[in-house]
Amino acid sequence: MGAGGRMAVPSTPMKVDSDPLKRVPCSKPPFTLSQVKKAIPPHCFERSVLRSFSYVVHDLTIAFVFYYIADTYIHQLPHPLSYLAWPVYWALQGCILTGVWVVAHECGHHAFSDYQWLDDTVGLILHSCLLVPYFSWKYSHRRHHSNTGSLDRDEVFVPKQKTAIGWYAKYLNNPLGRVITLTVTLTLGWPLYLAFNVSAKGLVYVFCIYGGPLLVVNGFLVLITLLQHTHPSLPHYHSSEWDWFRGALATVDRDYGILNKVFHNITDTHVAHHLFSTMPHYHAMEATKAIKPILGEYYQFDGTPFYKAMWREAKECLYVEPDEGDQNKGVFWYRNKI
């Protein structure tokens, strides 16, 4: 992707931050992708091998330190404390490994360096360590980016229409049902079993050192993706109405607090990522700041804490259907009345 540049573009009215649930516009934007790109400083599209590798070294160093502490000291703690220490380790290590996953994800987008072979090599190694099939994920994820917001062609958290929801949905539309649904959703990514052993220490050791953190990684990956594409304000489009640009804009940036940095800002720069997926993550914050005045109401950010947003979306976003009486039947919005 070529570099951007400065260009005078009329600003679109900004969406009021105090009302994150207000619907984003679903009409064709008054700006083009080219205009958005030209508002971004050109250096944001430059990929540095050294800078990209610095994030790999940073994350893997912290991951090794956490591993060393867990492997060396947790088993020396009295049993009540060790039982508490392991979940703490899983949470901390899982967050760091989610950052590793994000770097590998950038390799799949050819955003790590200018060399495709290097991106694929680094991505394959990092994703394999996290039990992710790099190449098959790379190609399927590109299909997601090519079809975001389409009810017919997208592959990631595509909402069902009301006529397609199961008979059991009404029994899960309550607090207990939402707990069950979220628990299943956040854990399905975990493999059914680990097919290897480590130093004859047994599966319990493998789970404590590796499996627990990986379970946290899988949970965060599902949660991050779910919340990026599921929001009461976001439209989805039937094939009669969908186009790539509006589909790419039908995403939302979220705030995960300190985890934004741990996750290399994949959480709060997702709109820019969908518009320019080959842009390195370390330029995405600057690019987001540059494009917000142009996107205006088409830019969606929700600062609701992610754990509250997860519960709200599980409650409010059960299916999609067009607005009653709306002449345009190709635009679908989230509903929760069963």
C-alpha positions as CSV (number, residue, x, y, z in Angstrom):
1,M,0.0,0.0,0.0
2,G,1.3,3.4,-0.9
3,A,1.9,6.2,1.4
4,G,-0.7,8.7,2.4
5,G,-0.4,12.4,2.3
6,R,-2.0,15.6,3.6
7,M,-5.2,16.7,1.8
8,A,-7.9,19.2,2.7
9,V,-11.1,17.2,3.2
10,P,-14.3,18.5,4.7
11,S,-14.8,17.1,8.2
12,T,-17.8,15.0,9.0
13,P,-19.7,15.9,12.3
14,M,-18.3,13.8,15.1
15,K,-20.4,11.4,17.0
16,V,-21.1,12.4,20.6
17,D,-18.9,10.3,22.8
18,S,-21.4,10.4,25.6
19,D,-23.9,8.4,23.5
20,P,-21.9,5.3,22.3
21,L,-25.1,3.4,21.5
22,K,-26.4,6.0,19.0
23,R,-26.5,4.3,15.6
24,V,-23.8,5.1,13.1
25,P,-24.8,6.2,9.7
26,C,-25.6,3.5,7.2
27,S,-25.8,5.6,4.1
28,K,-22.9,5.9,1.7
29,P,-20.2,8.1,3.3
30,P,-19.6,11.6,1.9
31,F,-15.8,10.8,1.7
32,T,-13.8,8.2,-0.1
33,L,-11.2,5.7,1.1
34,S,-8.6,7.7,-0.8
35,Q,-9.5,10.8,1.1
36,V,-9.2,9.0,4.4
37,K,-5.8,7.6,3.4
38,K,-4.5,11.0,2.4
39,A,-5.3,12.3,5.9
40,I,-2.9,9.9,7.4
41,P,0.8,10.9,7.7
42,P,2.8,8.9,5.1
43,H,5.2,7.4,7.6
44,C,2.3,5.5,9.2
45,F,2.4,3.1,6.2
46,E,6.1,2.4,6.6
47,R,7.0,-1.1,8.0
48,S,10.3,-1.3,10.0
49,V,11.9,-4.8,10.5
50,L,13.8,-3.6,13.6
51,R,10.8,-2.0,15.2
52,S,8.5,-4.9,14.5
53,F,11.0,-7.4,15.9
54,S,11.4,-5.2,19.0
55,Y,7.8,-6.0,19.9
56,V,8.5,-9.7,19.4
57,V,11.5,-9.6,21.7
58,H,9.7,-7.4,24.2
59,D,6.7,-9.8,24.5
60,L,8.7,-13.0,24.5
61,T,11.1,-11.7,27.2
62,I,8.2,-10.9,29.5
63,A,6.6,-14.3,28.7
64,F,9.8,-16.0,29.6
65,V,10.1,-14.1,32.9
66,F,6.6,-15.1,33.8
67,Y,7.3,-18.7,32.9
68,Y,10.5,-18.8,34.9
69,I,8.8,-17.3,38.0
70,A,5.9,-19.8,37.7
71,D,8.1,-22.8,37.0
72,T,10.6,-22.0,39.8
73,Y,8.6,-20.6,42.6
74,I,4.8,-21.4,42.5
75,H,5.3,-25.0,43.4
76,Q,7.3,-23.9,46.5
77,L,4.3,-22.0,47.9
78,P,2.0,-23.5,50.5
79,H,-0.9,-25.3,48.8
80,P,-3.6,-22.7,49.4
81,L,-1.3,-19.9,48.0
82,S,-0.2,-22.0,45.0
83,Y,-3.8,-22.7,44.0
84,L,-4.3,-18.9,43.9
85,A,-1.0,-18.2,42.2
86,W,-1.6,-20.4,39.2
87,P,-4.7,-18.4,38.0
88,V,-2.9,-15.2,38.5
89,Y,0.0,-16.5,36.3
90,W,-2.5,-17.7,33.7
91,A,-4.1,-14.3,33.5
92,L,-0.8,-12.4,33.2
93,Q,0.8,-14.8,30.8
94,G,-2.4,-15.0,28.8
95,C,-2.4,-11.3,28.2
96,I,1.2,-11.2,27.1
97,L,0.7,-14.1,24.7
98,T,-2.3,-12.4,23.3
99,G,0.1,-9.6,22.4
100,V,2.3,-12.2,20.7
101,W,-0.8,-13.4,18.8
102,V,-1.4,-9.8,17.6
103,V,2.1,-9.6,16.2
104,A,1.6,-12.9,14.3
105,H,-1.8,-11.5,13.1
106,E,0.1,-8.6,11.6
107,C,2.4,-11.0,9.8
108,G,-0.7,-12.5,8.1
109,H,-1.6,-9.0,6.9
110,H,1.9,-8.3,5.6
111,A,2.2,-5.5,8.1
112,F,5.3,-6.8,9.9
113,S,7.9,-6.0,7.2
114,D,8.3,-5.3,3.5
115,Y,9.3,-8.9,3.0
116,Q,6.5,-11.4,2.6
117,W,8.7,-14.4,3.3
118,L,9.8,-12.9,6.6
119,D,6.3,-12.1,7.6
120,D,5.2,-15.7,6.8
121,T,8.2,-17.2,8.7
122,V,7.7,-15.1,11.8
123,G,3.9,-15.5,11.7
124,L,4.1,-19.3,11.2
125,I,6.5,-19.7,14.2
126,L,4.5,-17.4,16.6
127,H,1.1,-18.7,15.6
128,S,2.3,-22.3,15.8
129,C,3.4,-21.8,19.4
130,L,-0.2,-20.7,20.1
131,L,-1.7,-23.6,18.3
132,V,-3.0,-21.4,15.5
133,P,-2.8,-22.8,11.9
134,Y,-1.1,-19.7,10.4
135,F,-1.7,-20.1,6.6
136,S,-5.3,-21.3,6.8
137,W,-6.1,-18.6,9.3
138,K,-4.3,-16.0,7.1
139,Y,-6.4,-16.7,4.1
140,S,-9.7,-17.1,6.0
141,H,-9.0,-13.8,7.9
142,R,-8.5,-12.0,4.6
143,R,-11.9,-13.2,3.5
144,H,-13.3,-11.6,6.7
145,H,-11.6,-8.3,5.9
146,S,-13.0,-8.5,2.3
147,N,-16.6,-9.0,3.5
148,T,-16.9,-7.2,6.8
149,G,-20.5,-6.3,7.6
150,S,-22.0,-8.6,5.0
151,L,-24.7,-10.9,6.3
152,D,-24.1,-13.1,3.3
153,R,-20.3,-13.3,2.9
154,D,-18.7,-12.4,6.2
155,E,-17.2,-15.2,8.4
156,V,-16.7,-13.6,11.8
157,F,-19.5,-13.2,14.3
158,V,-22.2,-12.8,11.7
159,P,-25.4,-12.2,13.5
160,K,-28.5,-14.3,12.8
161,Q,-31.7,-12.9,11.5
162,K,-34.7,-13.4,13.8
163,T,-36.1,-16.1,11.6
164,A,-32.9,-18.1,12.0
165,I,-32.4,-18.1,15.8
166,G,-32.9,-21.4,17.5
167,W,-35.9,-22.5,19.6
168,Y,-33.6,-22.5,22.6
169,A,-32.7,-18.8,22.3
170,K,-35.6,-17.7,24.5
171,Y,-34.5,-20.0,27.3
172,L,-31.0,-18.4,27.2
173,N,-32.2,-14.8,27.1
174,N,-31.7,-14.3,30.8
175,P,-28.7,-13.7,33.2
176,L,-28.0,-17.4,33.7
177,G,-28.4,-18.1,30.0
178,R,-26.0,-15.3,29.1
179,V,-23.4,-16.6,31.5
180,I,-23.6,-20.0,29.9
181,T,-23.5,-18.6,26.4
182,L,-20.5,-16.3,27.1
183,T,-18.6,-19.1,28.9
184,V,-19.1,-21.5,25.9
185,T,-18.2,-18.8,23.4
186,L,-15.0,-17.8,25.1
187,T,-13.8,-21.4,25.6
188,L,-14.6,-23.1,22.3
189,G,-11.4,-22.1,20.8
190,W,-9.5,-24.3,23.2
191,P,-8.4,-27.6,21.7
192,L,-10.1,-30.7,23.1
193,Y,-6.9,-32.1,24.4
194,L,-3.1,-31.4,24.3
195,A,-1.4,-33.9,22.1
196,F,2.0,-33.7,23.6
197,N,3.9,-34.0,26.9
198,V,6.8,-32.0,28.3
199,S,9.8,-33.6,30.1
200,A,7.6,-36.4,31.5
201,K,6.0,-34.0,34.0
202,G,2.5,-34.9,33.0
203,L,-0.5,-33.1,31.6
204,V,-1.2,-31.2,34.8
205,Y,2.2,-29.5,34.5
206,V,1.6,-28.8,30.8
207,F,-1.8,-27.3,31.5
208,C,-0.5,-25.1,34.4
209,I,2.5,-23.7,32.5
210,Y,1.0,-23.6,29.0
211,G,-2.6,-24.6,28.8
212,G,-4.0,-22.1,31.3
213,P,-2.4,-19.1,29.6
214,L,-3.4,-20.4,26.2
215,L,-7.0,-20.7,27.4
216,V,-6.8,-17.0,28.4
217,V,-5.4,-16.2,25.0
218,N,-8.2,-18.0,23.2
219,G,-10.8,-16.3,25.4
220,F,-9.4,-12.8,24.7
221,L,-9.2,-13.4,21.0
222,V,-12.8,-14.4,20.8
223,L,-13.9,-11.6,23.1
224,I,-11.9,-8.9,21.2
225,T,-13.2,-10.0,17.9
226,L,-16.8,-10.3,19.2
227,L,-16.8,-6.8,20.6
228,Q,-15.2,-5.3,17.5
229,H,-18.1,-6.5,15.3
230,T,-21.0,-6.7,17.8
231,H,-22.5,-3.4,19.0
232,P,-26.1,-2.0,19.1
233,S,-25.0,0.9,16.9
234,L,-23.5,-1.1,14.1
235,P,-25.4,-2.0,10.9
236,H,-25.1,-5.2,8.9
237,Y,-26.0,-5.3,5.3
238,H,-27.8,-7.7,2.9
239,S,-26.0,-8.4,-0.3
240,S,-28.4,-6.0,-2.1
241,E,-27.0,-3.1,0.0
242,W,-23.5,-4.1,1.1
243,D,-20.3,-2.6,-0.2
244,W,-16.8,-3.0,1.1
245,F,-16.3,0.5,2.4
246,R,-19.5,0.7,4.5
247,G,-18.8,-2.8,5.7
248,A,-15.3,-1.9,6.8
249,L,-16.7,1.1,8.7
250,A,-19.2,-1.1,10.5
251,T,-16.7,-1.9,13.3
252,V,-16.1,-0.3,16.7
253,D,-13.0,0.7,18.6
254,R,-13.1,-0.4,22.3
255,D,-11.2,0.6,25.5
256,Y,-9.5,-2.2,27.4
257,G,-7.6,0.1,29.7
258,I,-3.9,-0.9,30.3
259,L,-4.5,-4.0,28.1
260,N,-4.7,-1.7,25.0
261,K,-0.9,-1.4,25.2
262,V,-0.4,-5.1,26.1
263,F,-2.5,-6.1,23.0
264,H,-0.6,-3.6,20.8
265,N,-3.8,-1.4,20.4
266,I,-5.6,-3.9,18.3
267,T,-8.6,-3.1,20.6
268,D,-8.8,0.6,20.1
269,T,-7.6,1.0,16.5
270,H,-9.7,-1.6,14.8
271,V,-11.5,0.8,12.5
272,A,-8.2,2.0,11.0
273,H,-7.1,-1.6,10.8
274,H,-10.0,-2.6,8.7
275,L,-9.5,0.3,6.3
276,F,-5.7,-0.2,6.0
277,S,-4.8,-3.7,7.2
278,T,-1.1,-3.6,6.1
279,M,-0.4,-0.6,8.4
280,P,1.8,-1.6,11.3
281,H,0.2,-1.5,14.7
282,Y,2.7,1.0,16.1
283,H,1.3,3.6,13.7
284,A,-2.3,2.8,14.1
285,M,-3.0,5.2,17.0
286,E,-1.6,8.1,15.0
287,A,-3.6,7.1,12.0
288,T,-6.8,6.8,14.0
289,K,-6.4,10.3,15.3
290,A,-5.8,11.5,11.8
291,I,-8.9,9.9,10.3
292,K,-11.4,10.6,13.0
293,P,-12.3,14.1,11.8
294,I,-13.0,12.8,8.3
295,L,-15.0,9.8,9.4
296,G,-17.1,11.9,11.9
297,E,-20.2,10.0,12.7
298,Y,-19.0,7.0,10.8
299,Y,-16.3,6.4,13.4
300,Q,-17.5,4.4,16.4
301,F,-15.8,4.3,19.7
302,D,-17.2,2.8,22.9
303,G,-15.3,3.4,26.1
304,T,-17.6,1.1,28.2
305,P,-15.3,-1.3,30.2
306,F,-15.0,-4.5,28.2
307,Y,-16.5,-6.8,30.8
308,K,-19.6,-4.6,31.0
309,A,-19.8,-4.3,27.2
310,M,-19.5,-8.1,26.9
311,W,-22.6,-8.6,29.2
312,R,-24.5,-5.8,27.5
313,E,-23.9,-7.1,24.0
314,A,-24.8,-10.6,25.1
315,K,-28.1,-9.2,26.3
316,E,-28.9,-6.6,23.6
317,C,-27.5,-8.2,20.4
318,L,-29.3,-11.5,19.9
319,Y,-30.3,-11.1,16.2
320,V,-30.6,-8.6,13.4
321,E,-33.6,-7.4,11.3
322,P,-34.5,-4.3,9.3
323,D,-36.3,-1.4,10.9
324,E,-40.1,-1.8,10.7
325,G,-41.5,0.5,8.0
326,D,-38.0,1.3,6.6
327,Q,-38.1,1.4,2.8
328,N,-34.5,0.1,2.8
329,K,-34.8,-3.6,3.8
330,G,-31.1,-4.3,3.1
331,V,-29.8,-2.7,6.4
332,F,-30.2,-4.8,9.5
333,W,-29.9,-3.7,13.1
334,Y,-29.5,-5.6,16.4
335,R,-32.6,-6.6,18.4
336,N,-33.2,-8.6,21.5
337,K,-36.9,-9.1,21.7
338,I,-37.8,-12.8,21.2
